[in-house]
Amino acid sequence: MTIKRVLIIDDEESIRKVVQLGLPMVGNWDVLVASSGIEGILTAQIEQPDVILLDVMMPNMDGVATFRSLQQHPSTQSIPVIFLTGITTTIEHHRLNHLGGNGVITKPFNALELAGQITKLLNW
């Protein structure tokens, strides 16, 4: 079985650290990190992760703009994207799902359950 590679794009260092610690420990996955949309797009193009966890609310280039940019590049348009958001309303989750991502995970999330949530959303 190949090791999954996950790219987390989030401006909050604490969220990136939780993912960096939790996914390798629970899922035995490699984790790549980016602290901004631009950095995340470049990392995704170079590293070709198996999935991108994308924060919705980031300064400069938010998650929606980042997602749209990823969808426009041939090298990244087929990479599954799961949105991370602190907004828990059904309307927000519906809005994000309607954009064409592969699901939504609400922050804060349990680091020990994150691999399972990703696996379920992507049918891995």
N, CA, C and O atoms as a DFTB+ gen file, in Angstrom:
496 C
 N C O
     1  1       0.839      -1.186       0.000
     2  2       0.000       0.000       0.000
     3  2       0.883       1.247       0.000
     4  3       1.819       1.351       0.792
     5  1       0.581       2.184      -0.886
     6  2       1.378       3.400      -0.966
     7  2       0.975       4.376       0.135
     8  3      -0.183       4.418       0.552
     9  1       1.929       5.146       0.588
    10  2       1.676       6.142       1.624
    11  2       1.029       7.363       0.971
    12  3       1.533       7.883      -0.025
    13  1      -0.083       7.812       1.535
    14  2      -0.789       8.984       1.032
    15  2      -0.017      10.241       1.400
    16  3       0.615      10.325       2.453
    17  1      -0.089      11.227       0.492
    18  2       0.549      12.521       0.736
    19  2      -0.538      13.585       0.811
    20  3      -1.321      13.758      -0.123
    21  1      -0.574      14.290       1.927
    22  2      -1.595      15.286       2.199
    23  2      -0.938      16.654       2.260
    24  3       0.073      16.835       2.937
    25  1      -1.518      17.619       1.547
    26  2      -1.062      19.005       1.628
    27  2      -2.079      19.785       2.440
    28  3      -3.257      19.824       2.084
    29  1      -1.639      20.406       3.525
    30  2      -2.490      21.279       4.323
    31  2      -2.128      22.722       3.985
    32  3      -0.976      23.133       4.125
    33  1      -3.120      23.482       3.539
    34  2      -2.944      24.911       3.254
    35  2      -3.761      25.662       4.291
    36  3      -4.990      25.682       4.224
    37  1      -3.085      26.274       5.244
    38  2      -3.764      26.970       6.336
    39  2      -2.824      28.027       6.893
    40  3      -1.638      27.764       7.091
    41  1      -3.346      29.211       7.145
    42  2      -2.513      30.291       7.665
    43  2      -2.255      30.153       9.165
    44  3      -1.380      30.833       9.702
    45  1      -3.002      29.284       9.849
    46  2      -2.813      29.096      11.287
    47  2      -1.782      28.001      11.554
    48  3      -1.978      26.839      11.196
    49  1      -0.685      28.398      12.189
    50  2       0.386      27.445      12.468
    51  2      -0.093      26.285      13.340
    52  3       0.322      25.144      13.141
    53  1      -0.963      26.577      14.300
    54  2      -1.426      25.519      15.201
    55  2      -2.199      24.438      14.442
    56  3      -2.072      23.257      14.765
    57  1      -2.985      24.813      13.455
    58  2      -3.726      23.838      12.648
    59  2      -2.748      22.998      11.832
    60  3      -2.879      21.776      11.764
    61  1      -1.766      23.661      11.213
    62  2      -0.772      22.921      10.431
    63  2      -0.039      21.923      11.309
    64  3       0.202      20.793      10.884
    65  1       0.323      22.315      12.526
    66  2       1.052      21.421      13.436
    67  2       0.197      20.220      13.836
    68  3       0.693      19.095      13.889
    69  1      -1.091      20.456      14.120
    70  2      -1.992      19.358      14.501
    71  2      -2.054      18.328      13.379
    72  3      -1.994      17.124      13.630
    73  1      -2.175      18.805      12.141
    74  2      -2.236      17.899      10.990
    75  2      -0.902      17.184      10.811
    76  3      -0.872      15.984      10.537
    77  1       0.200      17.914      10.963
    78  2       1.537      17.320      10.818
    79  2       1.795      16.228      11.850
    80  3       2.520      15.272      11.575
    81  1       1.217      16.363      13.013
    82  2       1.400      15.351      14.058
    83  2       0.387      14.217      13.933
    84  3       0.746      13.048      14.080
    85  1      -0.859      14.548      13.666
    86  2      -1.926      13.558      13.680
    87  2      -1.937      12.597      12.509
    88  3      -2.052      11.388      12.710
    89  1      -1.819      13.104      11.292
    90  2      -1.934      12.222      10.120
    91  2      -0.813      11.204       9.995
    92  3      -1.090      10.053       9.660
    93  1       0.434      11.567      10.244
    94  2       1.471      10.529      10.203
    95  2       1.285       9.479      11.294
    96  3       1.553       8.299      11.072
    97  1       0.829       9.902      12.464
    98  2       0.687       8.989      13.587
    99  2      -0.502       8.039      13.382
   100  3      -0.378       6.836      13.611
   101  1      -1.637       8.567      12.957
   102  2      -2.848       7.763      12.843
   103  2      -2.973       7.109      11.463
   104  3      -3.327       5.935      11.355
   105  1      -2.678       7.882      10.408
   106  2      -2.871       7.365       9.062
   107  2      -1.616       6.883       8.374
   108  3      -1.683       6.300       7.292
   109  1      -0.450       7.126       9.001
   110  2       0.832       6.812       8.387
   111  2       0.974       7.517       7.037
   112  3       1.482       6.947       6.072
   113  1       0.512       8.773       6.992
   114  2       0.564       9.578       5.775
   115  2       1.644      10.634       5.895
   116  3       1.978      11.072       6.996
   117  1       2.191      11.044       4.753
   118  2       3.123      12.162       4.701
   119  2       2.323      13.451       4.637
   120  3       1.271      13.500       3.999
   121  1       2.814      14.496       5.294
   122  2       2.118      15.777       5.309
   123  2       3.037      16.868       4.778
   124  3       4.165      17.039       5.240
   125  1       2.526      17.597       3.802
   126  2       3.177      18.780       3.259
   127  2       2.409      19.982       3.793
   128  3       1.200      19.891       4.004
   129  1       3.087      21.108       4.016
   130  2       2.409      22.272       4.578
   131  2       2.655      23.517       3.742
   132  3       3.706      23.686       3.124
   133  1       1.644      24.386       3.745
   134  2       1.741      25.697       3.124
   135  2       0.934      26.667       3.981
   136  3      -0.140      26.320       4.473
   137  1       1.446      27.872       4.157
   138  2       0.790      28.838       5.033
   139  2      -0.030      29.881       4.286
   140  3      -0.597      30.779       4.908
   141  1      -0.101      29.776       2.960
   142  2      -0.896      30.728       2.171
   143  2      -1.391      30.044       0.902
   144  3      -0.906      28.981       0.514
   145  1      -2.361      30.679       0.275
   146  2      -2.895      30.136      -0.965
   147  2      -1.846      30.032      -2.063
   148  3      -1.754      29.009      -2.741
   149  1      -1.067      31.074      -2.237
   150  2      -0.029      31.079      -3.281
   151  2       0.996      29.978      -3.034
   152  3       1.354      29.239      -3.951
   153  1       1.468      29.870      -1.789
   154  2       2.432      28.827      -1.443
   155  2       1.813      27.442      -1.660
   156  3       2.482      26.523      -2.132
   157  1       0.545      27.306      -1.316
   158  2      -0.142      26.033      -1.483
   159  2      -0.278      25.620      -2.934
   160  3      -0.092      24.449      -3.267
   161  1      -0.598      26.564      -3.799
   162  2      -0.726      26.283      -5.233
   163  2       0.603      25.806      -5.791
   164  3       0.658      24.813      -6.516
   165  1       1.672      26.512      -5.454
   166  2       3.004      26.128      -5.938
   167  2       3.415      24.759      -5.406
   168  3       3.965      23.943      -6.146
   169  1       3.151      24.508      -4.131
   170  2       3.485      23.213      -3.534
   171  2       2.701      22.098      -4.207
   172  3       3.249      21.035      -4.498
   173  1       1.418      22.340      -4.455
   174  2       0.580      21.323      -5.100
   175  2       1.080      21.011      -6.510
   176  3       1.100      19.850      -6.917
   177  1       1.482      22.035      -7.251
   178  2       1.977      21.821      -8.613
   179  2       3.263      21.009      -8.612
   180  3       3.457      20.150      -9.473
   181  1       4.129      21.270      -7.666
   182  2       5.422      20.581      -7.611
   183  2       5.293      19.177      -7.009
   184  3       5.834      18.215      -7.553
   185  1       4.580      19.065      -5.892
   186  2       4.563      17.823      -5.110
   187  2       3.459      16.837      -5.492
   188  3       3.570      15.646      -5.201
   189  1       2.399      17.315      -6.137
   190  2       1.284      16.458      -6.559
   191  2       0.758      15.571      -5.420
   192  3       0.844      14.346      -5.501
   193  1       0.210      16.192      -4.352
   194  2      -0.300      15.399      -3.226
   195  2      -1.539      14.600      -3.624
   196  3      -2.147      14.844      -4.666
   197  1      -1.896      13.649      -2.780
   198  2      -3.095      12.833      -3.014
   199  2      -4.369      13.568      -2.635
   200  3      -5.442      13.264      -3.159
   201  1      -4.260      14.535      -1.726
   202  2      -5.402      15.342      -1.301
   203  2      -4.879      16.657      -0.729
   204  3      -3.764      16.731      -0.213
   205  1      -5.715      17.693      -0.835
   206  2      -5.392      19.003      -0.266
   207  2      -6.441      19.331       0.783
   208  3      -7.640      19.270       0.511
   209  1      -5.989      19.678       1.983
   210  2      -6.865      20.223       3.020
   211  2      -6.704      21.731       2.956
   212  3      -5.611      22.251       3.178
   213  1      -7.784      22.434       2.656
   214  2      -7.703      23.863       2.329
   215  2      -8.545      24.708       3.276
   216  3      -9.768      24.572       3.323
   217  1      -7.887      25.575       4.024
   218  2      -8.572      26.517       4.907
   219  2      -9.359      27.510       4.053
   220  3      -8.873      27.979       3.023
   221  1     -10.566      27.822       4.486
   222  2     -11.416      28.747       3.733
   223  2     -11.029      30.190       4.002
   224  3     -10.928      30.987       3.069
   225  1     -10.809      30.540       5.270
   226  2     -10.547      31.939       5.626
   227  2      -9.059      32.174       5.845
   228  3      -8.504      31.840       6.892
   229  1      -8.425      32.760       4.826
   230  2      -7.010      33.114       4.905
   231  2      -6.855      34.529       4.362
   232  3      -7.641      34.951       3.513
   233  1      -5.855      35.268       4.837
   234  2      -5.628      36.611       4.301
   235  2      -5.086      36.551       2.873
   236  3      -4.572      35.524       2.430
   237  1      -5.209      37.654       2.180
   238  2      -4.735      37.836       0.807
   239  2      -5.514      36.963      -0.174
   240  3      -6.395      37.470      -0.868
   241  1      -5.220      35.689      -0.250
   242  2      -5.922      34.777      -1.154
   243  2      -6.664      33.757      -0.298
   244  3      -6.050      32.874       0.301
   245  1      -7.991      33.882      -0.245
   246  2      -8.751      32.962       0.610
   247  2      -8.858      31.581      -0.026
   248  3      -8.384      31.359      -1.140
   249  1      -9.486      30.660       0.696
   250  2      -9.578      29.283       0.233
   251  2     -10.367      29.118      -1.056
   252  3     -10.025      28.275      -1.885
   253  1     -11.418      29.912      -1.236
   254  2     -12.219      29.807      -2.453
   255  2     -11.399      30.234      -3.664
   256  3     -11.426      29.564      -4.696
   257  1     -10.672      31.340      -3.549
   258  2      -9.816      31.796      -4.657
   259  2      -8.696      30.788      -4.921
   260  3      -8.348      30.530      -6.073
   261  1      -8.139      30.226      -3.860
   262  2      -7.097      29.210      -4.007
   263  2      -7.655      27.992      -4.729
   264  3      -7.022      27.465      -5.644
   265  1      -8.848      27.541      -4.317
   266  2      -9.494      26.384      -4.946
   267  2      -9.719      26.644      -6.440
   268  3      -9.426      25.788      -7.275
   269  1     -10.228      27.805      -6.760
   270  2     -10.487      28.130      -8.176
   271  2      -9.196      28.129      -8.987
   272  3      -9.180      27.673     -10.131
   273  1      -8.124      28.633      -8.405
   274  2      -6.835      28.625      -9.088
   275  2      -6.338      27.197      -9.294
   276  3      -5.830      26.859     -10.364
   277  1      -6.487      26.357      -8.260
   278  2      -6.085      24.952      -8.392
   279  2      -6.880      24.265      -9.505
   280  3      -6.330      23.443     -10.238
   281  1      -8.155      24.593      -9.638
   282  2      -9.008      23.984     -10.652
   283  2      -8.643      24.432     -12.066
   284  3      -8.937      23.726     -13.030
   285  1      -8.016      25.579     -12.200
   286  2      -7.645      26.108     -13.513
   287  2      -6.338      25.543     -14.045
   288  3      -6.079      25.618     -15.246
   289  1      -5.505      24.975     -13.169
   290  2      -4.221      24.429     -13.599
   291  2      -4.365      22.943     -13.928
   292  3      -4.835      22.172     -13.092
   293  1      -3.969      22.533     -15.124
   294  2      -4.075      21.116     -15.495
   295  2      -3.352      20.182     -14.527
   296  3      -3.792      19.051     -14.321
   297  1      -2.261      20.631     -13.938
   298  2      -1.487      19.753     -13.058
   299  2      -2.127      19.572     -11.680
   300  3      -1.750      18.659     -10.945
   301  1      -3.085      20.425     -11.319
   302  2      -3.686      20.327      -9.987
   303  2      -5.204      20.157     -10.010
   304  3      -5.807      19.942      -8.959
   305  1      -5.823      20.246     -11.155
   306  2      -7.288      20.226     -11.188
   307  2      -7.901      18.893     -10.780
   308  3      -9.070      18.854     -10.397
   309  1      -7.152      17.806     -10.850
   310  2      -7.718      16.502     -10.475
   311  2      -7.380      16.102      -9.031
   312  3      -7.790      15.031      -8.582
   313  1      -6.645      16.938      -8.304
   314  2      -6.316      16.637      -6.909
   315  2      -7.555      16.921      -6.049
   316  3      -8.091      18.028      -6.098
   317  1      -8.016      15.945      -5.268
   318  2      -9.164      16.185      -4.395
   319  2      -8.861      17.281      -3.370
   320  3      -7.757      17.354      -2.829
   321  1      -9.861      18.129      -3.112
   322  2      -9.729      19.214      -2.142
   323  2     -10.836      19.092      -1.102
   324  3     -12.017      18.988      -1.435
   325  1     -10.427      19.108       0.167
   326  2     -11.372      19.124       1.276
   327  2     -11.204      20.473       1.977
   328  3     -10.107      20.838       2.398
   329  1     -12.312      21.203       2.092
   330  2     -12.274      22.502       2.746
   331  2     -12.266      22.347       4.262
   332  3     -12.929      21.467       4.811
   333  1     -11.505      23.215       4.931
   334  2     -11.495      23.318       6.384
   335  2     -12.100      24.663       6.749
   336  3     -11.657      25.697       6.249
   337  1     -13.106      24.662       7.613
   338  2     -13.743      25.918       7.987
   339  2     -14.155      25.920       9.442
   340  3     -14.499      24.882      10.007
   341  1     -14.117      27.088      10.037
   342  2     -14.598      27.257      11.399
   343  2     -16.075      27.605      11.444
   344  3     -16.667      27.653      12.522
   345  1     -16.670      27.845      10.299
   346  2     -18.093      28.178      10.220
   347  2     -18.887      26.879      10.166
   348  3     -18.675      26.046       9.284
   349  1     -19.788      26.716      11.101
   350  2     -20.477      25.441      11.251
   351  2     -21.880      25.407      10.644
   352  3     -22.582      24.404      10.778
   353  1     -22.294      26.477       9.985
   354  2     -23.667      26.504       9.476
   355  2     -23.843      25.588       8.268
   356  3     -22.913      25.364       7.493
   357  1     -25.043      25.074       8.130
   358  2     -25.387      24.228       6.987
   359  2     -25.253      25.015       5.693
   360  3     -24.829      24.469       4.674
   361  1     -25.608      26.279       5.727
   362  2     -25.521      27.129       4.531
   363  2     -24.074      27.223       4.050
   364  3     -23.813      27.121       2.851
   365  1     -23.138      27.417       4.970
   366  2     -21.718      27.508       4.604
   367  2     -21.221      26.184       4.031
   368  3     -20.507      26.178       3.028
   369  1     -21.582      25.085       4.640
   370  2     -21.154      23.774       4.141
   371  2     -21.752      23.516       2.750
   372  3     -21.076      22.983       1.871
   373  1     -23.000      23.891       2.559
   374  2     -23.638      23.718       1.248
   375  2     -22.926      24.579       0.199
   376  3     -22.673      24.126      -0.917
   377  1     -22.605      25.828       0.572
   378  2     -21.899      26.738      -0.350
   379  2     -20.563      26.136      -0.772
   380  3     -20.219      26.153      -1.954
   381  1     -19.817      25.612       0.177
   382  2     -18.504      25.040      -0.124
   383  2     -18.633      23.769      -0.962
   384  3     -17.874      23.571      -1.911
   385  1     -19.580      22.919      -0.620
   386  2     -19.791      21.698      -1.405
   387  2     -20.211      22.027      -2.832
   388  3     -19.851      21.312      -3.768
   389  1     -20.961      23.094      -3.000
   390  2     -21.437      23.500      -4.329
   391  2     -20.286      23.976      -5.224
   392  3     -20.415      23.961      -6.448
   393  1     -19.178      24.394      -4.637
   394  2     -18.021      24.852      -5.423
   395  2     -17.350      23.712      -6.180
   396  3     -16.658      23.944      -7.171
   397  1     -17.553      22.484      -5.717
   398  2     -16.963      21.346      -6.409
   399  2     -15.848      20.653      -5.661
   400  3     -15.148      19.811      -6.223
   401  1     -15.676      21.000      -4.393
   402  2     -14.680      20.306      -3.589
   403  2     -15.161      18.906      -3.234
   404  3     -16.241      18.484      -3.646
   405  1     -14.360      18.205      -2.479
   406  2     -14.675      16.817      -2.122
   407  2     -15.227      16.674      -0.718
   408  3     -15.394      15.556      -0.231
   409  1     -15.511      17.776      -0.066
   410  2     -16.094      17.723       1.259
   411  2     -15.640      18.879       2.120
   412  3     -14.819      19.706       1.722
   413  1     -16.210      18.909       3.330
   414  2     -15.929      19.975       4.291
   415  2     -15.695      19.336       5.654
   416  3     -16.446      18.461       6.083
   417  1     -14.649      19.786       6.320
   418  2     -14.375      19.384       7.699
   419  2     -14.385      20.657       8.540
   420  3     -13.726      21.642       8.208
   421  1     -15.140      20.621       9.629
   422  2     -15.266      21.788      10.495
   423  2     -14.132      21.830      11.504
   424  3     -13.767      20.817      12.101
   425  1     -13.581      23.032      11.682
   426  2     -12.556      23.271      12.701
   427  2     -13.255      23.764      13.962
   428  3     -14.261      24.465      13.854
   429  1     -12.773      23.435      15.133
   430  2     -11.638      22.554      15.354
   431  2     -12.045      21.100      15.138
   432  3     -13.191      20.718      15.377
   433  1     -11.092      20.303      14.684
   434  2     -11.333      18.886      14.453
   435  2     -10.443      18.079      15.386
   436  3      -9.459      18.586      15.924
   437  1     -10.800      16.835      15.564
   438  2     -10.016      15.935      16.394
   439  2      -8.902      15.343      15.525
   440  3      -9.177      14.658      14.540
   441  1      -7.659      15.606      15.889
   442  2      -6.511      15.154      15.094
   443  2      -6.487      13.641      14.922
   444  3      -6.021      13.134      13.902
   445  1      -6.990      12.923      15.920
   446  2      -6.973      11.471      15.854
   447  2      -8.074      10.920      14.945
   448  3      -8.008       9.765      14.525
   449  1      -9.076      11.734      14.642
   450  2     -10.171      11.308      13.770
   451  2     -10.034      11.843      12.349
   452  3     -10.798      11.453      11.466
   453  1      -9.069      12.733      12.119
   454  2      -8.938      13.395      10.826
   455  2      -8.685      12.416       9.684
   456  3      -9.300      12.540       8.625
   457  1      -7.807      11.460       9.875
   458  2      -7.523      10.480       8.816
   459  2      -8.786       9.721       8.436
   460  3      -9.033       9.472       7.257
   461  1      -9.579       9.357       9.423
   462  2     -10.831       8.664       9.163
   463  2     -11.821       9.527       8.403
   464  3     -12.522       9.039       7.516
   465  1     -11.881      10.815       8.749
   466  2     -12.776      11.732       8.047
   467  2     -12.367      11.876       6.582
   468  3     -13.215      11.858       5.689
   469  1     -11.079      12.016       6.345
   470  2     -10.580      12.144       4.975
   471  2     -10.868      10.863       4.196
   472  3     -11.356      10.909       3.067
   473  1     -10.565       9.735       4.801
   474  2     -10.795       8.437       4.162
   475  2     -12.266       8.277       3.768
   476  3     -12.574       7.804       2.674
   477  1     -13.152       8.666       4.650
   478  2     -14.586       8.548       4.371
   479  2     -15.011       9.489       3.245
   480  3     -15.750       9.082       2.347
   481  1     -14.554      10.741       3.283
   482  2     -14.942      11.701       2.255
   483  2     -14.458      11.294       0.860
   484  3     -15.132      11.549      -0.138
   485  1     -13.286      10.659       0.802
   486  2     -12.694      10.314      -0.490
   487  2     -12.915       8.844      -0.875
   488  3     -12.460       8.402      -1.930
   489  1     -13.604       8.099      -0.027
   490  2     -13.844       6.673      -0.281
   491  2     -12.545       5.906      -0.495
   492  3     -12.461       5.062      -1.386
   493  1     -11.536       6.195       0.316
   494  2     -10.255       5.495       0.219
   495  2     -10.343       4.180       0.951
   496  3      -9.368       3.430       0.993
